[in-house]
Amino acid sequence: MRPALFHPAAKAAIRVFPKEVRRELGKAIYDLQCGESLGMPLSKTMSSVASGVSELRFRDPSGIYRVFYFLRSVKGVLVFHAFTKKTQKTPAREIEIGRKRLQELIDEET
């Protein structure tokens, strides 16, 4: 099983997600750690962030939640950005934050 590494800001954002969303997220991360390939509607590629990035997609009565992750790291599953989505399209600001945080985790590897 591969380890899951969380950016501190992503971990803090996930902590305020509703309990059921956190439970579903935990199962999805576990499946990724075990090498399972996740597809729509749970996971979608996000090449707009970077090559190899995907997002986990969750919805409940209180909102829509997204978590960006990266599998191409030798260290494991990198979970680097989490947010509540308010519009149909992922805001450019969230994509930029994701790029920055992914780079921070990748830089830690070297």
N, C-alpha and C positions, 0 to 999 in steps of 0.2 A: 504494500500500500504506500502510495506517495504522500508526503506531508502536505498540509495546506498552510500557506503562509499568508497572513492578512496584513495589509497596510493598516497602521493604527487608525487612520481616519475612516477607513471602510469598516473596521471593527466597531468603532463608536457609532457610526450610522446604523449598522445592523442591530445594535443593541436597542434602538428605539423603534424598530419594526414591530408590528404586532406579533404576538406569541405564535400564532399558527403559521405566519409567513416565515418566521425564524426556524420553525420546525421543518417546513418544506425546504428551506434553504439548506439547513443542516443535512438533510437526506441527499439533496442534489450534490452538495460538496463531497459528501462521503462517496457517492456513486462515482464522481470524477476521480477521487483519490484511488478508487478500486479499478480505474481504467475504463469505466463505461463511457460510451459515447452518447451524449444527450442531444436531442434534436428538438425541433419545433413541436409543440408551442412552448416548451420549458426553456430551451436554449436557442439562441440565434447568434450567428457570427456578426461581429462588429468591426469590419475592416476599416470603417471610418475612424476608429480609435488607433488601431495598429494591426498589422498582419498577425494572425493567430489569436486575436482577442474575440471572446464571445461574451454574451450577457445572459444571465439567468433572469427569467421573467416570472413575476408573481403578481397576483391580483387578489384582493379581498374586498369586502364592502367598504373598507376605510381608504382604499387607494390602490395605486399601481406602483410596484417596487422593482428596481433593477439593480443587478450586481454584476460588475465586469470581472472577468477572470481570464487567465492566461495559462495555457497548458504546456507551452514550449520551453519551460524553464527546467534546468537540471535539478533545481532544488525542490520542485514539486508544483502544486497548483497554487498560482499566485492570485489572490483575491484582493483587488486593488481599488475598487470604487463601488460605493453603494449609495443609492439615492431614491427618493420618492419622485415618481414621474407625474407631471401635471399636464403635459400636452401630448398629442399624438406622436409628434416627431421628437426624438431625443435632442434636447437643447445643445447648441454648440458649446456652451459653457461646460456642460457635463462631460462632453467628449474631450475638451481641453484638459479638464481636471483629471480625467482618466488617463490621458497620455502622460501627463506630468507624474502621476502616482505610479504608473507602470514603470516609467523610466527610473524613478527613485528605487523601486524594488529591484530592478535589473542591475542598477549601479551598485547595490549592496552585494550582489553576487560576485562582482569582480574585485 
